[in-house]
Amino acid sequence: MAVDPHHLPKTPVPPSNDGRRCPGCGYQLRGLPAGRPCPECGLPVAAPVDADAPISTAPTWVRRSFRRGAYLSAACVGAAVAVLFVRTVLGAIDVRVTAGLLLVIAVLWSGAVWLLTPVFDEIQCVRRGFSRTGQLRRVVRWLAFAWIAVAGLALGRVAATGAIVRGPADDALLIAMRGAWVVAFVGVLCLAVLLQRLAAWAKDDTAERALDVVLWGLPIVTAMRFAATGSFRLLDAAGSAGYVSGGTLAGMIAMLWLGVLAALPYALLSLSGSLAWSERHAQELHDRERRRRSRSDEIDRELRRRIERMK
């Protein structure tokens, strides 16, 4: 005997409990059956977002958070490069002013890194290390504070006299500053790795290449500076008037080091541009889907009117 399919029990659609949010308005979709439209804005959410989906499919606040962090980080690194260039190459800034500016930049940099490494529960973010349990994200955040220690110790070395006074106390400060610098330097390399994942997600080849320069070029040029000077005198140069002259080997290596470091803000600005484009693309997709739903609703209403007239 044939069975009427309408009399068969309906299989309930399993609820979505993966913490997804609506890509249009950001409404929490936890517990909503898969395939249902967003109850807040009505945008269809056909299935969980794929882990390999482009960043334009991520919620708006995810892209905006990354953009704010990228802009501020680029500004901090660019300012630090400019201050070090003017001081170490041109010798045009007083050493105490240099150290004070670097301390302010270090504080802003720490905040920028925290903005650039937010915690998200979206599947794409979790896969790329931006989850609450992401170890690399945690390391990058905490190592960023090492730059405050570096700049603070450099300021302490020159605050009293305006010049470096050699002695046991200064030697201890110098050792502590170099140790903090190594820790902060590792943090920058870890950040570059995390940013490469973000650049790959945003399909930004320019940012990926610039970050490759940072990851490979910065350690090499730093080793060259160490070989040329016998010490890590990267921020120590801020306390040595006339340390670098453009015609010396150390001066040329210093300029090369600053050039490689400048690849980081370049990558961040490129990444910011890609995120802005993805945001516009997501808005276009959202508007297109809204127009499609509006046309579909209009067709449904017209069909209902025709059916009513036929009765």
Sequence and secondary structure as in RCSB ss.txt:
>XXXX:A:sequence
MAVDPHHLPKTPVPPSNDGRRCPGCGYQLRGLPAGRPCPECGLPVAAPVDADAPISTAPTWVRRSFRRGAYLSAA
CVGAAVAVLFVRTVLGAIDVRVTAGLLLVIAVLWSGAVWLLTPVFDEIQCVRRGFSRTGQLRRVVRWLAFAWIAV
AGLALGRVAATGAIVRGPADDALLIAMRGAWVVAFVGVLCLAVLLQRLAAWAKDDTAERALDVVLWGLPIVTAMR
FAATGSFRLLDAAGSAGYVSGGTLAGMIAMLWLGVLAALPYALLSLSGSLAWSERHAQELHDRERRRRSRSDEID
RELRRRIERMK
>XXXX:A:secstr
    GGGS      B  S  B TTT  B TT BTT B TTT  B  S   TT  GGGS HHHHHHHHHHHHHHHH
HHHHHHHHHIIIIII  S HHHHHHHHHHHHHHHHHHHHHHS    SHHHHHTT STT HHHHHHHHHTTHHHHH
HHHHHHHHTTTSS   SHHHHHHHHHHHHHHHHHHHHHHHHHHHHHHHHHHTT HHHHHHHHIIIIIHHHHHHHH
HHHHSS  SSGGGGSTT   TTSHHHHHHHHHHHHHTHHHHHHHHHHHHHHHHHHHHHHHHHHHHHHHHHHHHHH
HHHHHHHHHH 
